[in-house]
């Protein structure tokens, strides 16, 4: 499992300044593309927050980013995001 970095110290030259929700969205995207999640699998923000040790807000923002890029869908109010399909990225 890839680690999601905390806020870096201002003097750390190797720091990763990418927001946590973007880091998590990339991890989840890679997992979807690798087939670790299959179409129809639910992705719950609370579960992802616990597994990746981030806040629920970070997890929700990551899922919203994945939905905007059509990796997951939100079937309705009060339901979990679901994996849509394993899209292949263009290189």
C-alpha positions in Angstrom: 0.0 0.0 0.0 1.4 3.4 -1.0 1.7 5.9 1.8 0.0 9.2 1.7 2.3 11.9 3.0 1.4 14.4 5.7 2.1 18.1 5.2 5.8 18.5 4.6 8.1 20.7 6.6 9.0 23.9 4.7 12.8 23.0 4.6 12.3 19.4 3.2 13.7 19.5 -0.3 12.2 16.1 -1.2 8.8 16.9 0.1 5.6 16.0 -1.8 3.3 19.0 -1.9 0.5 17.1 -3.7 -2.7 17.4 -1.7 -3.7 14.2 0.2 -7.0 13.7 -1.7 -5.1 13.8 -5.1 -2.6 11.2 -3.7 -5.4 9.0 -2.6 -7.3 9.4 -5.9 -4.1 8.3 -7.7 -3.7 5.3 -5.5 -7.3 4.2 -5.9 -7.2 4.8 -9.7 -4.1 2.6 -9.9 -5.9 -0.1 -7.8 -8.9 0.1 -10.1 -6.8 -0.2 -13.2 -4.9 -3.1 -11.7 -8.1 -5.0 -11.2 -8.0 -4.9 -7.4 -11.5 -3.3 -7.5 -14.0 -4.7 -10.0 -17.0 -2.9 -11.6 -19.8 -2.7 -9.0 -17.5 -2.9 -6.0 -18.6 -0.2 -3.4 -16.0 2.2 -2.2 -16.9 3.7 1.2 -15.2 6.9 2.3 -15.1 5.8 5.9 -13.4 2.5 5.0 -10.9 4.2 2.7 -10.1 6.8 5.4 -9.4 4.1 8.0 -7.2 2.0 5.6 -5.2 4.9 4.3 -5.2 6.9 7.6 -6.7 10.1 6.2 -9.7 12.0 7.1 -13.1 11.2 5.7 -13.1 14.6 4.0 -9.9 13.6 2.1 -11.5 10.2 1.1 -14.7 11.9 -0.1 -12.7 14.4 -2.2 -10.7 11.6 -3.7 -13.8 9.7 -4.6 -15.3 12.9 -6.1 -12.2 13.3 -8.2 -12.5 9.7 -9.4 -16.2 10.2 -10.2 -15.3 13.3 -12.3 -12.9 11.1 -14.3 -15.5 8.3 -14.6 -13.7 5.7 -12.5 -16.5 5.5 -10.0 -20.2 6.5 -9.9 -22.5 7.7 -7.1 -25.7 5.7 -7.5 -27.8 8.0 -5.3 -28.1 9.8 -2.0 -26.8 8.0 1.0 -25.1 5.3 -1.1 -21.5 4.4 -1.6 -19.5 5.3 -4.7 -19.2 2.2 -6.9 -16.4 1.3 -9.3 -17.7 1.8 -12.9 -15.0 0.2 -15.0 -11.3 -0.3 -15.2 -10.4 2.5 -17.6 -7.1 2.3 -19.3 -5.0 5.5 -19.2 -3.6 6.9 -22.4 0.1 7.3 -22.3 
